[in-house]
């Protein structure tokens, strides 16, 4: 029986690059993969884009109110693997539909995404993936201090912030960037912000 995999990590840990590598490996063997991205991730529009320059068009841009059920008949024909980028933006129901695919159609589904947002709160999609995934794997990157990064810090116009909506795509007009930080560096940035606010 196929499995639902959740490969998660902070920003800049190589999630999209790894997904594209997996897709390439399947395609090289003559196997069909389906690549999915939630439409809420507007960066690169209908493409996957990695920091190291890799790009690939997605097959499905799923809307927040969309369902994967409409694709079930097609997927059962000749799909060897389903790959999902930015899976933290999936709804709980969409994650359940992908889990269903692994059990009923015997198609592996590999989801790549963030564990938590910039306030260290689990995303809805990530929560459901942790609950249903047959296997989870943390992808590692490092903090500016050289330690293992565990947090996604949001910076707006160069300043650390804990304000704003959970979803704010980097590169937007508000000059948002995300930086992976270890627990110590994240806490120090948070304490500095709180001190400046007094």
N, C-alpha and C positions, 0 to 999 in steps of 0.2 A: 504494500500500500504506500502511495506517495505521501510526502510530508509537506506541511506548511513551515517554512523557515522564516525567522526574523533576524536579520543581520543589522545591528543598530550601532550607533556611535554618535560622537559629537560632530559638529560642522568640521569639514576639512579632513575627515578620516578616510576618504576615498570611496565612499559608498557608490556613487555614480560610475566611477571608473571601474570598480569591481563588477558592477552589474553589466556594463558594456563588454567586459572581458568574458564573463560567463556567456553572454549572448553570442559573442564571436565564436567561442568554443563550440557551442551547439550548431551554429550556422556552418562552421567549417566541416562538421560531420554530416551536413545535409539535413539537419533537423530544424524544424520551425519553432521559433519562440514568439511569444507575444509580450511586448513591452508596454507597460501601463504607467501613467503618471497622473496624479490628481490635477484637475484644471486649476485649482487654487494656487498652484505653483506656477506663476506667470513668467518666471525667469526662463529664458530661451524658448518661450512659446511652446510649440509642439515638439520640442527636441530635448534630449538629455544633454547636459553640458557639464564637463568636469574641469577642475582647475588646471589639469595638465594638458588641456586642449582637445580631448576626445569629445566627439559629438555624435549623436545618433537620433534619428526621428523615432518618435514613439508611435505605437499602433493605436493606442486608445488613450484619449484624455478623458478621464472620468469626472463628471461633475459631482458636487456634494449630494445632490438628490438622485444621482444615477445608480443603476443597478447592473451588476455583471451578468444577471440571468439572461439578458438578451443575447449574450455571446456564447452561451453554453453549447448550443447545437454546433456552431462553427468550431469551437475548441475541441470537441470530441472527435473531429475528423482526423486531424494530423498535427496537433500541437504537442510538442515534447516537453515544454517548460513555459511557465508564466513568470515574468520578472516585473516587479513593481518598485519604482523609485518614489522617494518622498512619501512612503507609506504611512507616516505619522498623520498625514492629512486625510486618510481614509476615514469613513464613518465606521462605527462598530458593525453595522449591518453589512457593509461592503467587505469587511474582514471576514465575517461569518460566511459570506458567499464564496470567498476564495478558499476558505477552509473546507467548505462543502465540495468544491472542485477537486481537492486533493483526495478526498475520501470516496466520492461517487464516480469520478472519471479517471482516477489514478494519474493525475497530472501534477507534478511537483510545482509549488508556488514559492518563489523566493522574494521576500519583501525586504527592502533596504530603507532605513529611515532613522530619524532622531528618536531618542528615548524621551527627552524632556525639552521644554521650551526654555526661554531665557530666564524665567523665574524658577527654574528647576521643578516644574510641574509636568507630569506625564501628559502627553497628547492623547486624545481619544483613540486614534488609530493604534498608537503604541500600546496603550492599556489593553485593548482587545487582543492585540497580537501576543502580548505576554501571556494572556489568559488562554489562548488557543494554539499557539505555535507548538509544533512537535519538537522543534529545535530552535534555540536562540544562540546567537554568537555576537559578542561585543567586538567591534572593530576599533582599533587603537590609533590614537594620534597623540601628539605631545603639546603641552602648554608652552608658553613663551619661556618659562623657567626651566624647561627640560623634563618636567615630571609628566606623568600620564594625565591627559585631559579628561574630565568627566562632565564639564558644564559648558553650556553655550551662552557666552556673554554677549549681550547686545550693546552696540555702541551707536549712538546717533550724533552725527557731526563730531565724531571723535570722543564723545563722552559716554561713559558707562551709564546704563539706565535700567531700571526695573519697572518703568512705566510703559503703558501701551498695550495694544491688543496682542494676544498670544501669537497670531500669525501676521507677520510683516516681512515680506520678501526682501532680501538684501538687494542692494543696487537700485532701490526705488528713489523717488524724488526727495525723500527725507534723509538721504545720505546715511542709510543704515548698513552697518557691517556686523558680522558675527565673528567672534574669536573664541576658540576652544581654550578653556582654562582648567587647571587643576583645582581641587577644593580649596586649597590655601589661597591661591591668587584670586579666586572668585570671592571668597569671604573677605579678603582685604579690600577688593573693589567695592563690595557691598558696604562694608564698614566705613570706607572713605565717603561714599555717597550719603550714608546716614549722617555722618559727622558734618558734612557740608550743608545738609538740609536743616541743621539746628541753628 
